[in-house]
């Protein structure tokens, strides 16, 4: 049980667990996060069942796409590709998605997408670092759909500000869904639906916090156990006293269509 283990033991475990991919099963019993009501992966599966050619942008280790393709069976696109910018995830996604015939392409997150204009009628993405609207619109066919779940503003900032202190308003408002709507529309996409939810998270031990911050690297840039040892120890003591540390994630769902006149 985590509650019977020392600070040093928990931190060492959290610092040693591999971080590749977007499989969060290691957190079971140690951290929880409510999921959005729209059930993105299953909804993506329904979209895939109706698509001819699909692209998953910033696929991570391919876990979400793999699940969505499983939901789409026996219907599925004739052609499916995915991009990923981090080498360990490229290897993980390639191994996982090979059996489903998915082409995984190594591509930096901020680079142009390595596909022809109008190559896809469906582009998916779960938690892109930043949506590259012009490129998304370029590779979509007229009438094609961008369907994605984005991280919203000030997500998990209770944890971020525990380590970094109060953040400027401009940082807190980054990833604002209305700003992203404006970016999508400027690129030639019509936003059919945009939904947002704020979701409760709980961390039940400090090892889970360490692993989370190592895995989701943009939360506390440059995070390391030694650099933040005093804040980690204080948070450990709080979790022991209160039973958990509560934070809130924010998510929004984009359903956008490329205008036929774009």
C-alpha positions as CSV (number, residue, x, y, z in Angstrom):
1,X,0.0,0.0,0.0
2,X,1.3,3.4,-0.9
3,X,0.3,5.0,2.4
4,X,2.6,2.7,4.3
5,X,5.7,3.5,2.2
6,X,8.2,6.3,2.7
7,X,8.5,9.5,0.8
8,X,11.8,8.3,-0.6
9,X,10.4,4.9,-1.8
10,X,7.4,6.5,-3.5
11,X,9.4,9.2,-5.2
12,X,12.0,6.6,-6.4
13,X,9.2,4.5,-7.9
14,X,7.5,7.5,-9.6
15,X,10.9,8.5,-11.1
16,X,11.6,5.0,-12.5
17,X,8.4,4.1,-14.3
18,X,8.7,4.3,-18.1
19,X,6.8,7.3,-19.6
20,X,6.3,6.3,-23.2
21,X,2.9,6.4,-24.8
22,X,-0.5,7.5,-23.4
23,X,-1.3,4.4,-21.4
24,X,-2.3,5.6,-17.9
25,X,-3.1,2.2,-16.4
26,X,-0.2,2.5,-14.0
27,X,-2.1,5.2,-12.1
28,X,-4.9,2.7,-11.1
29,X,-5.5,3.0,-7.3
30,X,-3.0,5.9,-7.1
31,X,-4.6,8.7,-9.0
32,X,-8.0,9.3,-10.6
33,X,-9.4,11.6,-13.2
34,X,-13.0,12.0,-14.3
35,X,-13.5,11.5,-18.0
36,X,-15.4,13.9,-20.3
37,X,-19.0,12.9,-20.9
38,X,-18.5,12.8,-24.7
39,X,-16.3,9.6,-24.5
40,X,-13.8,10.8,-27.1
41,X,-12.2,7.5,-28.0
42,X,-15.5,5.8,-28.6
43,X,-16.9,8.8,-30.5
44,X,-13.7,8.8,-32.6
45,X,-14.4,5.1,-33.4
46,X,-17.8,6.0,-34.8
47,X,-16.2,8.7,-37.0
48,X,-13.6,6.2,-38.2
49,X,-16.4,3.7,-39.2
50,X,-17.7,6.3,-41.7
51,X,-14.3,7.5,-43.0
52,X,-12.4,6.6,-46.1
53,X,-9.0,8.0,-45.2
54,X,-8.1,9.2,-41.7
55,X,-5.1,10.8,-39.9
56,X,-4.4,10.8,-36.2
57,X,-2.2,13.8,-35.3
58,X,0.3,13.5,-32.4
59,X,-0.8,9.9,-31.7
60,X,1.5,9.4,-28.7
61,X,2.0,5.6,-28.3
62,X,-1.0,4.9,-30.5
63,X,-3.2,3.7,-27.7
64,X,-6.2,5.9,-28.3
65,X,-6.2,5.4,-32.0
66,X,-5.9,1.6,-31.5
67,X,-8.9,1.6,-29.2
68,X,-10.9,3.8,-31.6
69,X,-10.1,1.5,-34.5
70,X,-11.2,-1.4,-32.4
71,X,-14.5,0.4,-31.8
72,X,-14.9,1.0,-35.5
73,X,-14.6,-2.7,-36.5
74,X,-15.7,-4.3,-38.8
75,X,-16.0,-0.9,-40.6
76,X,-12.8,1.2,-40.9
77,X,-11.1,3.5,-43.3
78,X,-9.3,2.1,-46.3
79,X,-6.3,4.2,-45.3
80,X,-5.2,5.3,-41.8
81,X,-2.0,7.2,-40.9
82,X,-0.7,8.8,-37.7
83,X,2.0,11.3,-36.8
84,X,4.2,11.5,-33.7
85,X,7.1,13.7,-32.8
86,X,8.8,11.9,-29.9
87,X,11.0,9.0,-31.0
88,X,10.2,6.6,-28.2
89,X,6.5,7.1,-28.9
90,X,7.1,6.6,-32.7
91,X,8.5,3.2,-32.0
92,X,5.7,2.3,-29.5
93,X,3.0,3.4,-31.9
94,X,4.5,1.6,-34.9
95,X,4.6,-1.7,-32.9
96,X,1.1,-1.3,-31.6
97,X,-0.6,-0.1,-34.8
98,X,1.2,-2.3,-37.3
99,X,-1.4,-5.0,-37.0
100,X,-4.1,-2.5,-37.9
101,X,-2.3,-1.4,-41.1
102,X,-1.6,2.1,-39.8
103,X,1.2,4.1,-41.3
104,X,3.0,5.9,-38.4
105,X,5.2,8.8,-39.6
106,X,7.8,10.6,-37.4
107,X,7.0,14.3,-37.7
108,X,7.8,17.2,-35.3
109,X,4.7,18.5,-33.6
110,X,5.2,22.0,-35.1
111,X,6.2,21.0,-38.6
112,X,4.0,20.8,-41.7
113,X,2.1,17.6,-42.0
114,X,3.9,15.3,-44.4
115,X,0.8,14.5,-46.6
116,X,-0.7,15.9,-49.7
117,X,-3.4,18.5,-49.9
118,X,-6.9,17.0,-49.3
119,X,-5.5,13.6,-48.5
120,X,-8.0,12.8,-45.6
121,X,-11.7,13.1,-45.0
122,X,-11.1,12.7,-41.2
123,X,-8.4,14.2,-39.0
124,X,-8.3,13.1,-35.3
125,X,-6.2,14.3,-32.4
126,X,-6.3,13.8,-28.7
127,X,-4.5,16.4,-26.6
128,X,-2.3,18.0,-29.3
129,X,0.4,20.3,-28.0
130,X,-1.0,23.0,-30.2
131,X,-3.3,22.5,-33.2
132,X,-1.6,23.5,-36.4
133,X,-4.9,24.8,-38.0
134,X,-3.5,25.7,-41.4
135,X,-2.0,22.2,-41.9
136,X,-5.1,20.5,-40.5
137,X,-7.2,22.4,-43.0
138,X,-4.8,21.8,-45.9
139,X,-4.8,18.0,-45.6
140,X,-8.6,17.7,-45.2
141,X,-10.7,17.3,-48.2
142,X,-13.5,19.9,-48.7
143,X,-16.3,18.8,-46.3
144,X,-13.8,16.7,-44.3
145,X,-13.9,16.7,-40.5
146,X,-11.5,17.6,-37.7
147,X,-12.6,15.7,-34.5
148,X,-10.4,16.2,-31.5
149,X,-10.2,16.5,-27.7
150,X,-8.0,19.4,-26.6
151,X,-6.5,20.3,-23.2
152,X,-8.2,23.4,-22.0
153,X,-7.0,26.5,-20.1
154,X,-5.5,26.3,-16.6
155,X,-5.7,22.5,-16.7
156,X,-4.4,20.9,-13.4
157,X,-3.1,24.3,-12.4
158,X,-3.6,23.4,-8.7
159,X,-0.6,21.1,-9.2
160,X,1.3,23.4,-11.6
161,X,1.1,26.3,-9.2
162,X,2.1,24.2,-6.2
163,X,5.5,23.9,-7.9
164,X,5.8,27.0,-10.0
165,X,3.7,29.5,-7.9
166,X,0.9,31.7,-9.2
167,X,1.0,32.0,-13.0
168,X,0.4,35.1,-15.1
169,X,-3.1,35.5,-16.5
170,X,-1.8,35.1,-20.0
171,X,-0.5,31.6,-19.1
172,X,-3.7,30.7,-17.3
173,X,-5.7,31.7,-20.4
174,X,-3.6,29.8,-22.9
175,X,-5.5,27.0,-24.8
176,X,-8.7,29.1,-24.5
177,X,-11.3,27.3,-26.6
178,X,-12.7,30.5,-28.1
179,X,-9.3,31.5,-29.3
180,X,-8.8,28.1,-30.8
181,X,-12.2,28.4,-32.5
182,X,-11.0,31.7,-34.1
183,X,-7.9,30.0,-35.3
184,X,-9.8,27.1,-36.8
185,X,-12.2,29.5,-38.6
186,X,-9.4,31.6,-39.9
187,X,-7.9,28.5,-41.5
188,X,-11.1,27.6,-43.3
189,X,-12.8,25.3,-40.8
190,X,-16.4,25.7,-39.7
191,X,-16.8,24.7,-36.0
192,X,-19.9,22.5,-35.8
193,X,-19.6,21.9,-32.1
194,X,-17.3,23.0,-29.3
195,X,-17.9,21.7,-25.8
196,X,-15.9,22.2,-22.6
197,X,-15.8,20.4,-19.2
198,X,-13.9,20.8,-15.9
199,X,-13.0,17.4,-14.4
200,X,-11.9,16.4,-10.9
201,X,-8.5,14.7,-10.4
202,X,-7.1,13.2,-7.2
203,X,-3.5,12.1,-6.5
204,X,-3.3,9.6,-3.7
205,X,0.5,9.4,-3.3
206,X,3.5,11.4,-4.2
207,X,4.9,8.7,-6.5
208,X,1.8,9.3,-8.7
209,X,2.6,13.0,-8.8
210,X,6.2,12.4,-9.8
211,X,5.2,10.0,-12.6
212,X,2.5,12.4,-13.9
213,X,4.9,15.3,-14.1
214,X,7.5,13.2,-15.9
215,X,4.9,11.9,-18.3
216,X,3.0,15.2,-19.0
217,X,6.2,17.2,-19.4
218,X,4.6,20.6,-20.3
219,X,2.9,20.9,-16.9
220,X,6.1,21.8,-15.0
221,X,8.8,22.3,-17.7
222,X,12.2,20.9,-16.6
223,X,10.6,19.0,-13.7
224,X,13.1,16.9,-11.7
225,X,13.0,15.2,-8.3
226,X,16.1,17.0,-7.1
227,X,15.1,20.4,-8.3
228,X,11.7,20.2,-6.6
229,X,12.5,18.0,-3.6
230,X,11.3,20.5,-1.0
231,X,7.9,21.0,-2.7
232,X,7.5,17.3,-3.3
233,X,8.1,16.6,0.4
234,X,5.6,19.2,1.4
235,X,3.0,17.8,-1.0
236,X,3.7,14.3,0.3
237,X,3.0,15.5,3.9
238,X,-0.3,17.1,2.7
239,X,-1.4,14.0,0.9
240,X,-0.6,11.9,4.0
241,X,-2.6,14.3,6.2
242,X,-5.6,14.8,3.8
243,X,-5.7,11.5,1.9
244,X,-5.3,13.0,-1.5
245,X,-4.4,16.1,-3.5
246,X,-7.3,17.4,-5.6
247,X,-6.9,19.2,-8.9
248,X,-9.0,19.8,-12.0
249,X,-8.4,19.1,-15.6
250,X,-10.1,21.1,-18.4
251,X,-11.0,19.5,-21.7
252,X,-12.8,20.7,-24.8
253,X,-14.2,18.8,-27.8
254,X,-13.8,20.1,-31.3
255,X,-16.0,19.0,-34.2
256,X,-15.1,21.1,-37.2
257,X,-15.7,20.8,-40.9
258,X,-13.6,22.1,-43.8
259,X,-15.7,24.6,-45.8
260,X,-16.3,23.5,-49.3
261,X,-15.3,27.0,-50.5
262,X,-12.1,27.1,-48.5
